[in-house]
Amino acid sequence: MTHRRKRGRVRMADLADVHALYEKSVQSPDHDVPFLASYFRRYTGRPLRRLREDFCGTAVFAACFVKRHPDNRAVGIDLDEATLAWGRAQNVSRLTAGQRRRLTLVHGNVLDPRPANAELIVAMNFSYMVFRTRRLLLRYFRRARASLRPGGLLALDIWGGSESQVPQEEAREIENPDDDGIGDFIFIWDQDVFDPVTYFCTTRIHFRFRDGSRIRNAFVYEWRLWTIAEVMELMKEAGFRDVHCLWDYADSDDEPEVWRRADKGDTDPAWIAYLVGVNPPAPSRRRGR
Ligand SMILES: C[S@@+](CC[C@H](N)C(=O)[O-])C[C@H]1O[C@@H](n2cnc3c(N)ncnc32)[C@H](O)[C@@H]1O
C-alpha cells in the first residue's frame, strides 16, 4: 500500500480507507440482496429469513439483509478479525438496535462445523476460490451443506472467459458522491499471474485518485480460477441437488442483468455467473422398518 506524504500535503491516498473503496467498487448489496432473496422465494416458495454470508469481510451483505425485514436474521463468517472490526464499526453500527440483535458476526473459518440453521448461504465475489484443491473446496461445500436446513440453498458467484486468463490491468471509474475528500476514483483489477497448468492465479486490487496518488496492492488474492463445470461437479459430490447455473442474458454491459437458468453459456470473453445448489430434504423413513 502506498501511503506517502509529499511536503505535508495530504494526498487522497492518505485519506482513503481501503475497505470503503472496496465496498464502493465491487459490492452492490442493494442489488444483490433483493436479487438473491427473490430468487430464493421463487425457487422455494417461501420468504428467506435466515441468511449466512460466508467470507463476509465487512458484512455489508448480511447488514443489508437484516434491514429488509424484522424477521430476517443473518450470520457472517470471516477469518480476518481486522476486516470484521471495520464492518462492525462502519456497517453494524449504522443498524438499529433491533437489527443489530439479528446479526451475528463470527471470527472463524468457513471450513469449521456450524449449526444447521441457514436457509441460504452466500459466498460472494469468488471468495471460495481461495480453496485451491478439490479436497478443500469439497470440504467447504460439505460444511456449507451441513449448515443448511433441508431445502436450503447455497449460492456462489463465479467469473471466467478467455480474458480472465490474460495478465492485464482493467481500470474502472467509480462514482463516489461521499463527502470524504476523495471524490470519484479509479478501481484497478490486476490479473497479475495466471498459470495454465494449475489454473492458480494472483489477482490484485489497486486504486488511483484524482490527485495522481495511488494505493497499490490494497487487496491481493491467491486463487484457483475454477471453471463452472468443476464447481458444479464438486457441489454435486458434496450432496447438493439440482445444482444449476444462472447466466446473464443481457445484450450488453450497459443493460440491466437478465439472469436465467442455463445449461449452456455464450462464448463471452469475460463473464460472471451464479451457481446454486439445494440441500435435499432428509429421506423420509419407510414405515415398518
Ligand atoms: C474477496 S473477500 C470477499 C468479501 C465479501 N464477501 C465480498 O463479497 O466482497 C474474501 C474474504 O474471505 C475471507 N476468508 C478467506 N478464507 C477464509 C476462510 N477459510 N474462512 C472464512 N473467511 C475466509 C478473507 O478474510 C476475506 O475477508
The ligand as a Gaussian input file, in Angstrom:
#p B3LYP/6-31G(d) Opt

LIG

0 1
 C      -12.722000     -11.397000      -1.645000
 S      -13.057000     -11.067000       0.057000
 C      -14.798000     -11.140000      -0.054000
 C      -15.518000     -10.138000       0.810000
 C      -17.023000     -10.090000       0.553000
 N      -17.666000     -11.359000       0.832000
 C      -17.381000      -9.667000      -0.851000
 O      -18.368000     -10.164000      -1.375000
 O      -16.734000      -8.808000      -1.415000
 C      -12.593000     -12.601000       0.766000
 C      -12.782000     -12.716000       2.291000
 O      -12.706000     -14.094000       2.644000
 C      -12.071000     -14.204000       3.904000
 N      -11.606000     -15.600000       4.034000
 C      -10.622000     -16.220000       3.337000
 N      -10.526000     -17.507000       3.704000
 C      -11.493000     -17.728000       4.635000
 C      -11.909000     -18.869000       5.398000
 N      -11.316000     -20.047000       5.247000
 N      -12.930000     -18.721000       6.264000
 C      -13.540000     -17.526000       6.424000
 N      -13.184000     -16.407000       5.723000
 C      -12.176000     -16.506000       4.854000
 C      -10.993000     -13.148000       3.876000
 O      -10.593000     -12.776000       5.176000
 C      -11.712000     -12.015000       3.107000
 O      -12.335000     -11.109000       4.005000

